[in-house]
Amino acid sequence: MQTDVKQVFYFHADANSLGGFLEEPFRYIPTPCSVALSSTGGSVTQKAEPFHFEDRIHAKASYTHVSGRPAKRNGPWTQRVSSVVEGFNLLGRVTADSLAAQVFIEHPEAGGGPRKISFAGSHIRNLRVDGRPVTPVLNATLLPEQHRSEDVYNRDASVNPELAWPTLWQAAHRQGVDLLENRSIPEWVRARYGWIAAKENSGEGSLEGYTLCSLVDKLDGLTADRSSGHSIDVPDLGRIFLGEVTIFPQAVTLTMLRAELGCALTGQASAASVASNGTMQPPNILLPGS
C-alpha cells in the first residue's frame, strides 16, 4: 500500500481528428480517429486510414494520442495530447498538407506554482484557399520558433512546458486589443471578439471564467477583406478559423481548423482538435505550503 500519497490527480484529456455536422438534412460528420485518457493516466494512440465524407471532406490519414503520468509520486503531473490530420481537403477549396494540434501541460504539486503549458509541434503546413497559398503568421509567445520543429509532435514527452498559465490570458488580451485596433475589420469580427480586449477580461477573473486566443496572429497571402486575425472569409463557402485556443482556469482546448459553413452547404466542421484538463484531490489550496 502506498502510504505516502498526499494527493491524487484525476487526468482528463481527449483528442479527435475530424468532426462536426451538416444541415438540410441534418447529419453528423463522423470522427475517424478519437481517443480519451483514463482518469488515472496512461497512454492511448489511434490511427486512421484515408477518410471521405460525402465527397465533401477528405483526409489522407489521421493520428491521435493522449498520455498522462506523475513525474513523482506527489506530482507534478504531466499530460500530452496530440491530433494530426494529413491531406486535409474541404470541398476542394480549403486544403492543407498537415494540421497538427498538440498540447503539453504540467500540473504542479502543492506549492509548485501555476500550471505550465506548451503548444510545441502544433502546425499548419501548406495551407491553400482556392489553390492560393496562405501563410499563417504564428504568435511568438504561444508558439516560439524553437517549438516549430518538423517532427516534434512525433516525439513522446519531448517538451517541458514553459509557459505559465497566466501568460495565456495575457496573450489573449493582447491579441484582442491588436485585432480591434485595425479599423478595417468587419463588424462581425468586432462583435464576436471585442469582449476579449475589454480591460476587465485581461486576467483569470475574466467574463464567465474563460477567454479565447489563437496560435495564429494573422494570415499572409490574402487581401484585407478576406482575412482578419486568424479567420478567413471564403466566398460561397463560409468562414475558416485557425489555431483557436480556448482557455479556462484549469483547462485548455486547441482546434487547428474550424469551419462555419454558410453557403449551399451549411454546418460546422473541425480538424485536429485536442482538450486537456485535470484536477488534484485535495486541491493544492488546502495543503500546507500552497
C-alpha positions as CSV (number, residue, x, y, z in Angstrom):
1,M,0.0,0.0,0.0
2,Q,1.2,3.5,-0.9
3,T,1.1,5.3,2.5
4,D,2.9,8.5,1.4
5,V,0.5,9.7,-1.3
6,K,-0.7,13.1,-0.3
7,Q,-2.7,14.0,-3.4
8,V,-4.5,12.1,-6.1
9,F,-4.6,13.5,-9.6
10,Y,-7.6,12.9,-11.9
11,F,-6.5,13.1,-15.5
12,H,-8.8,14.3,-18.3
13,A,-7.7,14.7,-21.9
14,D,-9.1,13.9,-25.3
15,A,-8.1,14.3,-29.0
16,N,-10.1,13.9,-32.2
17,S,-9.2,14.2,-35.8
18,L,-12.3,15.4,-37.6
19,G,-16.0,16.1,-36.7
20,G,-19.0,18.3,-36.8
21,F,-22.3,18.4,-38.6
22,L,-24.1,19.4,-41.8
23,E,-27.6,20.7,-42.1
24,E,-30.6,20.4,-44.5
25,P,-30.8,17.5,-43.9
26,F,-29.0,17.3,-40.5
27,R,-26.3,14.6,-40.3
28,Y,-23.2,14.2,-38.2
29,I,-19.7,14.2,-39.7
30,P,-18.2,11.0,-38.3
31,T,-14.9,11.2,-36.4
32,P,-12.5,8.6,-37.8
33,C,-9.9,8.9,-35.1
34,S,-10.6,9.8,-31.4
35,V,-9.0,8.9,-28.1
36,A,-9.6,9.8,-24.4
37,L,-7.3,9.4,-21.4
38,S,-8.2,7.3,-18.3
39,S,-8.7,9.2,-15.1
40,T,-5.6,7.5,-13.7
41,G,-3.4,8.4,-16.7
42,G,-1.7,6.0,-19.2
43,S,-1.2,6.2,-22.9
44,V,-3.5,5.7,-25.9
45,T,-2.8,6.1,-29.6
46,Q,-5.2,5.6,-32.6
47,K,-4.5,5.9,-36.3
48,A,-6.9,6.1,-39.2
49,E,-6.5,5.5,-42.9
50,P,-8.0,7.7,-45.7
51,F,-11.3,9.3,-44.8
52,H,-14.0,10.5,-47.2
53,F,-17.3,12.1,-46.2
54,E,-19.9,12.7,-48.9
55,D,-17.2,13.8,-51.3
56,R,-17.1,17.0,-49.2
57,I,-14.4,16.4,-46.5
58,H,-11.3,14.3,-47.1
59,A,-8.2,13.3,-45.2
60,K,-5.4,11.0,-46.3
61,A,-4.6,9.9,-42.8
62,S,-5.1,10.9,-39.1
63,Y,-3.4,10.3,-35.8
64,T,-4.5,11.0,-32.2
65,H,-2.6,10.4,-28.9
66,V,-3.1,11.1,-25.2
67,S,-0.8,10.3,-22.3
68,G,-0.5,11.3,-18.7
69,R,1.7,10.3,-15.8
70,P,3.1,11.7,-12.5
71,A,6.7,12.9,-12.6
72,K,7.0,11.9,-8.9
73,R,4.5,10.2,-6.6
74,N,3.0,13.5,-5.4
75,G,3.4,15.5,-8.6
76,P,3.9,17.3,-10.7
77,W,1.7,15.5,-13.2
78,T,2.2,15.8,-17.0
79,Q,-0.1,15.3,-20.0
80,R,0.4,15.2,-23.7
81,V,-2.4,15.5,-26.2
82,S,-2.0,15.3,-30.0
83,S,-4.1,15.3,-33.1
84,V,-2.7,15.2,-36.6
85,V,-4.7,15.3,-39.9
86,E,-2.8,14.8,-43.1
87,G,-4.0,15.6,-46.6
88,F,-7.0,17.7,-45.4
89,N,-9.5,18.8,-48.1
90,L,-12.7,20.7,-47.6
91,L,-14.9,20.8,-50.7
92,G,-11.7,21.1,-52.8
93,R,-11.4,24.8,-51.8
94,V,-9.5,24.7,-48.4
95,T,-6.6,22.2,-48.3
96,A,-3.6,21.6,-46.1
97,D,-0.8,19.0,-46.3
98,S,-0.9,18.7,-42.5
99,L,-2.8,20.1,-39.5
100,A,-1.4,19.3,-36.0
101,A,-2.7,20.3,-32.6
102,Q,-0.5,19.4,-29.7
103,V,-0.6,20.4,-26.0
104,F,1.8,19.6,-23.2
105,I,0.7,20.5,-19.7
106,E,2.4,20.2,-16.3
107,H,0.1,20.3,-13.3
108,P,2.1,21.4,-10.2
109,E,2.3,19.7,-6.9
110,A,1.4,21.7,-3.7
111,G,3.5,24.8,-3.6
112,G,4.7,24.3,-7.2
113,G,3.4,27.4,-8.7
114,P,0.9,27.8,-11.7
115,R,0.2,25.2,-14.3
116,K,2.6,25.3,-17.3
117,I,1.8,24.6,-20.9
118,S,3.4,24.2,-24.3
119,F,1.9,24.0,-27.8
120,A,5.2,22.7,-29.3
121,G,4.7,20.8,-32.6
122,S,1.4,22.4,-33.4
123,H,1.4,23.5,-37.1
124,I,-0.5,24.2,-40.3
125,R,1.5,23.2,-43.4
126,N,0.9,24.2,-47.0
127,L,-2.5,25.8,-46.4
128,R,-4.3,26.8,-49.6
129,V,-7.5,28.5,-50.2
130,D,-8.9,28.1,-53.7
131,G,-5.4,26.9,-54.7
132,R,-3.8,30.1,-53.4
133,P,-1.0,29.6,-50.7
134,V,-1.9,31.2,-47.4
135,T,0.8,31.5,-44.7
136,P,-0.2,31.7,-41.0
137,V,1.9,34.1,-39.0
138,L,2.3,32.4,-35.7
139,N,2.2,34.1,-32.2
140,A,5.7,34.2,-30.9
141,T,4.7,34.0,-27.3
142,L,2.4,31.0,-27.6
143,L,4.5,29.1,-30.2
144,P,8.1,30.3,-30.2
145,E,10.4,29.4,-33.0
146,Q,12.2,26.6,-31.2
147,H,8.8,24.8,-30.8
148,R,8.1,24.7,-34.6
149,S,10.3,21.7,-35.4
150,E,9.3,19.4,-38.3
151,D,8.9,16.3,-36.2
152,V,8.5,17.4,-32.6
153,Y,4.9,16.2,-32.5
154,N,6.1,12.6,-33.1
155,R,8.4,12.5,-30.0
156,D,6.6,11.4,-26.9
157,A,7.3,13.6,-23.8
158,S,9.9,15.6,-25.7
159,V,8.9,19.0,-24.4
160,N,8.9,20.5,-20.9
161,P,6.1,23.0,-20.7
162,E,7.5,26.5,-20.1
163,L,4.5,29.0,-20.4
164,A,2.9,29.8,-17.1
165,W,-0.9,29.7,-17.2
166,P,-1.4,33.5,-16.7
167,T,0.7,34.1,-19.9
168,L,-2.2,32.6,-21.9
169,W,-4.7,35.2,-20.5
170,Q,-2.2,38.0,-21.2
171,A,-1.6,36.8,-24.8
172,A,-5.3,36.6,-25.4
173,H,-5.9,40.1,-24.2
174,R,-3.0,41.5,-26.2
175,Q,-4.3,39.7,-29.3
176,G,-7.8,41.0,-28.9
177,V,-6.5,44.6,-28.5
178,D,-4.3,44.3,-31.6
179,L,-7.2,43.0,-33.6
180,L,-9.6,45.8,-32.6
181,E,-7.0,48.5,-33.4
182,N,-7.5,47.6,-37.1
183,R,-10.4,49.8,-38.0
184,S,-11.0,48.0,-41.3
185,I,-12.1,44.7,-39.7
186,P,-15.6,43.6,-40.5
187,E,-18.3,44.4,-37.9
188,W,-18.9,40.7,-37.2
189,V,-15.3,40.3,-36.1
190,R,-15.6,43.3,-33.8
191,A,-18.9,42.0,-32.3
192,R,-17.5,38.5,-31.8
193,Y,-14.1,39.3,-30.4
194,G,-14.5,42.7,-28.8
195,W,-15.1,41.3,-25.3
196,I,-11.6,39.7,-25.3
197,A,-10.0,43.1,-25.5
198,A,-12.0,44.6,-22.6
199,K,-9.9,45.6,-19.6
200,E,-11.9,43.5,-17.2
201,N,-11.2,40.4,-19.2
202,S,-7.4,40.6,-19.1
203,G,-6.9,38.1,-16.3
204,E,-8.2,34.9,-14.8
205,G,-11.2,36.7,-13.4
206,S,-12.5,37.2,-16.9
207,L,-16.0,37.0,-18.1
208,E,-17.5,33.6,-17.4
209,G,-14.1,32.3,-16.4
210,Y,-12.6,31.8,-19.8
211,T,-11.1,33.5,-22.8
212,L,-10.1,32.9,-26.4
213,C,-7.0,33.4,-28.5
214,S,-5.2,31.8,-31.4
215,L,-1.8,30.4,-32.3
216,V,-2.2,32.5,-35.5
217,D,-1.8,36.3,-35.3
218,K,-2.6,37.0,-38.9
219,L,-2.5,35.4,-42.4
220,D,-0.2,36.4,-45.3
221,G,-1.4,35.7,-48.9
222,L,-4.9,37.1,-48.5
223,T,-6.3,40.6,-49.1
224,A,-7.6,42.5,-46.0
225,D,-11.2,42.0,-47.0
226,R,-10.6,38.2,-46.9
227,S,-8.9,37.8,-43.5
228,S,-9.0,39.2,-40.0
229,G,-6.6,37.9,-37.4
230,H,-6.9,34.1,-37.5
231,S,-10.1,34.0,-39.6
232,I,-10.6,33.7,-43.4
233,D,-13.7,34.7,-45.3
234,V,-14.2,32.3,-48.2
235,P,-16.9,33.5,-50.7
236,D,-19.7,30.9,-51.3
237,L,-18.3,28.6,-48.6
238,G,-18.2,30.3,-45.2
239,R,-15.5,31.2,-42.6
240,I,-12.4,29.4,-41.6
241,F,-10.8,29.8,-38.2
242,L,-7.2,28.6,-37.5
243,G,-5.4,27.7,-34.3
244,E,-8.1,28.5,-31.9
245,V,-7.2,28.2,-28.2
246,T,-10.0,28.3,-25.5
247,I,-8.6,29.0,-22.1
248,F,-10.2,28.1,-18.8
249,P,-8.8,28.4,-15.2
250,Q,-7.9,24.7,-15.2
251,A,-8.3,23.5,-18.9
252,V,-7.4,24.4,-22.4
253,T,-8.7,23.3,-25.9
254,L,-6.9,23.7,-29.2
255,T,-8.5,23.4,-32.7
256,M,-6.2,23.9,-35.6
257,L,-9.0,24.4,-38.2
258,R,-12.7,25.1,-37.7
259,A,-15.2,25.9,-40.5
260,E,-18.5,27.7,-40.2
261,L,-20.1,26.8,-43.5
262,G,-22.7,29.2,-44.8
263,C,-23.4,28.6,-48.5
264,A,-25.4,25.9,-50.3
265,L,-23.8,23.6,-47.7
266,T,-24.4,24.8,-44.1
267,G,-23.0,23.4,-40.8
268,Q,-19.7,23.3,-38.9
269,A,-16.6,21.2,-39.1
270,S,-13.3,20.9,-37.3
271,A,-10.0,19.3,-37.9
272,A,-7.2,18.4,-35.4
273,S,-8.7,19.2,-32.0
274,V,-7.4,18.5,-28.5
275,A,-8.5,19.2,-24.9
276,S,-6.5,18.9,-21.7
277,N,-7.7,19.2,-18.1
278,G,-7.2,17.6,-14.7
279,T,-7.6,18.2,-11.0
280,M,-5.9,17.4,-7.7
281,Q,-7.7,15.9,-4.7
282,P,-7.4,17.5,-2.2
283,P,-6.9,20.8,-4.0
284,N,-3.5,22.5,-3.7
285,I,-5.0,25.5,-1.9
286,L,-5.9,23.2,1.0
287,L,-2.4,21.8,1.5
288,P,0.4,23.4,3.6
289,G,2.9,25.4,1.6
290,S,0.3,26.4,-1.1
